[in-house]
Amino acid sequence: MKWCLLTVSIAALLQSSICQTSTNVTIPTGCVTIRSYFADKYLAVSSNYDSQRRQVALQSNPEQWTLVRESGFYRITRRQGQEDLYAAMGDLAYDAQRRRIFTWIPGFGDNQGKWEIEEAAGFAGMIHIRAGYFGEYLYAADFDNQVFTWIPKGAPGKDSQYLWKIEEC
């Protein structure tokens, strides 16, 4: 009898810690770092792709970004160089299901650089980031520290590859 009561108590404890309700995450603006929950690494510029773009990937050292809220969207700009984060179109996509993520070296105010940031329901302090222009969620790939948006769209659900944490610098 005591064993059954203990099992119920542990189940109740586990359920209360796993099934968290909305925490109304406050999304900081200004200087921020963006960390992938899945990879436990930071969103950062990795290398030049060409003379106008830098490839974005995950790295152990945090990169500083400026997060600005404007007209219902966010703009994510690399602090060093003032380069806007954006999801590539057309022939710059990685493949039919994944869109590469770059910073634009000349800097710009185009629609491709608009992002939606929303609380990840059920994951305390975590958020989802979605490209406003395409409606696709940013995710951490399970290979080569890559980041993409998922072209087929759809809600990320409980997939940890889509979870991000934004923290003030």
C-alpha positions as CSV (number, residue, x, y, z in Angstrom):
1,M,0.0,0.0,0.0
2,K,2.8,2.5,0.8
3,W,4.5,1.6,-2.5
4,C,1.4,2.5,-4.4
5,L,1.0,5.8,-2.6
6,L,4.7,6.6,-3.2
7,T,4.2,5.8,-7.0
8,V,1.3,8.2,-7.2
9,S,3.2,10.9,-5.4
10,I,6.2,10.6,-7.7
11,A,3.9,10.6,-10.8
12,A,2.2,13.7,-9.5
13,L,5.6,15.4,-9.0
14,L,6.9,14.4,-12.4
15,Q,3.7,15.6,-14.1
16,S,3.9,19.0,-12.3
17,S,7.5,19.5,-13.3
18,I,7.2,18.3,-17.0
19,C,3.8,19.8,-17.9
20,Q,4.4,23.4,-17.2
21,T,1.9,26.0,-18.2
22,S,2.6,29.3,-19.9
23,T,5.1,31.5,-18.1
24,N,4.6,34.5,-20.3
25,V,8.3,34.8,-21.3
26,T,9.7,38.3,-21.4
27,I,11.7,38.7,-24.6
28,P,14.7,41.0,-23.9
29,T,15.6,43.6,-26.5
30,G,19.0,45.3,-27.0
31,C,22.1,43.2,-26.7
32,V,21.3,39.5,-26.5
33,T,22.7,36.1,-27.0
34,I,20.7,33.3,-28.6
35,R,21.3,29.7,-27.4
36,S,19.9,26.5,-28.9
37,Y,18.4,24.2,-26.2
38,F,19.0,21.2,-28.4
39,A,22.7,21.7,-29.1
40,D,23.5,23.9,-26.0
41,K,25.4,26.2,-28.3
42,Y,25.0,29.8,-29.5
43,L,23.8,31.3,-32.7
44,A,26.9,32.8,-34.3
45,V,28.4,33.8,-37.7
46,S,30.7,30.9,-38.8
47,S,32.2,31.9,-42.2
48,N,31.8,34.1,-45.2
49,Y,29.5,32.5,-47.8
50,D,30.3,35.2,-50.4
51,S,31.0,38.9,-50.5
52,Q,27.5,39.9,-49.2
53,R,26.6,37.0,-46.9
54,R,28.0,35.3,-43.8
55,Q,26.8,31.7,-42.9
56,V,25.3,31.3,-39.5
57,A,25.8,28.2,-37.4
58,L,26.1,27.1,-33.7
59,Q,29.2,27.7,-31.7
60,S,30.3,27.3,-28.1
61,N,31.2,31.0,-27.7
62,P,28.3,33.4,-27.6
63,E,27.9,35.9,-30.4
64,Q,26.2,39.2,-29.4
65,W,23.1,40.2,-31.4
66,T,20.9,43.3,-31.2
67,L,17.2,42.4,-30.9
68,V,14.8,45.2,-31.9
69,R,11.0,45.0,-31.9
70,E,9.4,46.9,-34.8
71,S,5.9,46.7,-36.2
72,G,5.0,43.3,-34.7
73,F,8.2,41.7,-35.8
74,Y,11.8,41.5,-34.4
75,R,15.0,42.3,-36.2
76,I,18.0,40.3,-35.2
77,T,21.2,42.1,-36.0
78,R,24.8,41.0,-35.4
79,R,26.4,43.6,-33.2
80,Q,29.8,43.3,-34.8
81,G,29.2,44.7,-38.3
82,Q,25.5,45.5,-38.0
83,E,24.4,42.6,-40.2
84,D,20.8,41.5,-40.2
85,L,20.0,37.8,-39.8
86,Y,17.8,36.4,-42.5
87,A,16.5,33.2,-44.1
88,A,17.8,32.8,-47.7
89,M,15.5,32.4,-50.7
90,G,15.6,30.4,-54.0
91,D,18.9,28.8,-55.0
92,L,20.5,29.7,-51.7
93,A,18.3,27.2,-49.8
94,Y,20.2,24.2,-48.5
95,D,17.7,21.7,-50.1
96,A,14.0,21.4,-50.7
97,Q,13.2,21.2,-47.0
98,R,15.8,23.5,-45.4
99,R,16.6,27.1,-45.9
100,R,20.1,28.5,-45.0
101,I,20.5,31.3,-42.5
102,F,22.8,34.1,-43.2
103,T,23.7,37.6,-42.1
104,W,23.6,40.3,-44.8
105,I,26.9,42.1,-44.8
106,P,25.6,45.4,-46.4
107,G,22.8,45.5,-43.8
108,F,19.3,46.1,-44.8
109,G,15.7,46.6,-43.7
110,D,14.1,44.1,-46.0
111,N,11.2,41.8,-45.1
112,Q,13.5,38.7,-45.2
113,G,15.1,40.1,-42.0
114,K,11.9,40.1,-40.0
115,W,11.4,37.4,-37.3
116,E,8.6,36.4,-35.1
117,I,9.5,35.3,-31.5
118,E,7.0,33.5,-29.4
119,E,6.9,31.5,-26.2
120,A,7.4,27.8,-26.5
121,A,4.4,26.5,-24.7
122,G,5.3,23.9,-22.0
123,F,9.0,24.8,-22.0
124,A,9.7,27.4,-19.3
125,G,11.9,30.2,-20.5
126,M,12.2,28.9,-24.0
127,I,11.0,30.5,-27.3
128,H,10.4,29.6,-30.9
129,I,11.8,31.9,-33.7
130,R,10.0,32.0,-37.0
131,A,11.1,33.8,-40.2
132,G,8.3,36.4,-40.7
133,Y,8.8,36.4,-44.5
134,F,8.4,32.7,-44.9
135,G,6.6,31.6,-41.8
136,E,9.2,28.9,-41.2
137,Y,10.7,28.0,-37.8
138,L,14.4,28.3,-37.0
139,Y,15.9,25.0,-35.8
140,A,19.3,23.6,-34.8
141,A,20.2,20.7,-37.2
142,D,21.6,17.5,-35.8
143,F,24.7,17.7,-38.0
144,D,27.7,20.1,-38.4
145,N,26.4,22.8,-36.0
146,Q,24.1,24.0,-38.8
147,V,20.9,26.1,-38.4
148,F,18.1,26.3,-40.9
149,T,14.4,27.1,-41.2
150,W,12.1,24.2,-42.0
151,I,10.5,24.8,-45.4
152,P,7.5,22.4,-45.0
153,K,6.4,24.6,-42.1
154,G,4.1,23.2,-39.4
155,A,4.2,23.8,-35.7
156,P,7.4,22.6,-33.9
157,G,5.4,20.9,-31.2
158,K,7.7,19.5,-28.5
159,D,10.8,19.0,-30.8
160,S,13.7,20.4,-28.9
161,Q,15.6,21.3,-32.1
162,Y,13.2,24.3,-32.4
163,L,13.8,25.6,-28.8
164,W,15.9,28.7,-28.2
165,K,16.8,30.8,-25.2
166,I,17.4,34.6,-25.6
167,E,19.4,36.2,-22.8
168,E,20.6,39.7,-22.2
169,C,24.3,40.4,-22.8
